[in-house]
C-alpha cells in the first residue's frame, strides 16, 4: 500500500509519459505560478489533490508550456530584391573607379 505522496508521485509519472501535442513536458509548479498559467495564458494546466483520511493531503499543480513555433526565417522576396539591387550598384561603382 502506498501513502498520498507515493500516489501523487505515480500520477506525476503518468503525466511525464503523456505529453500533449504542441506543448512541452509537464512540470510541477507552486500554486502561485500555476494560477498565472490558468485562464487566457498559453499553457496547459492540471491540478489534483489526494486526500487520505487521517493523513495530510497531497496537492499537485502541473503546467505544460506551449512550444514555440518553428523559428525558421521566412523568405522575403522584397528584401532579397533590395539586396541584389544593392550588390549590383556596389559592383557598378567598383567597376567605375
C-alpha positions, 0 to 999 in steps of 0.5 A: 500500500502506498501513502498520498505522496507515493500516489501523487508521485505515480500520477506525476509519472503518468503525466511525464509519459503523456505529453500533449501535442504542441506543448512541452513536458509537464512540470510541477509548479507552486500554486502561485505560478500555476494560477498565472498559467490558468485562464487566457495564458498559453499553457496547459494546466492540471491540478489534483489533490489526494486526500487520505483520511487521517493523513495530510493531503497531497496537492499537485499543480502541473503546467505544460508550456506551449512550444514555440513555433518553428523559428525558421526565417521566412523568405522575403522576396522584397528584401532579397530584391533590395539586396541584389539591387544593392550588390549590383550598384556596389559592383557598378561603382567598383567597376567605375573607379 
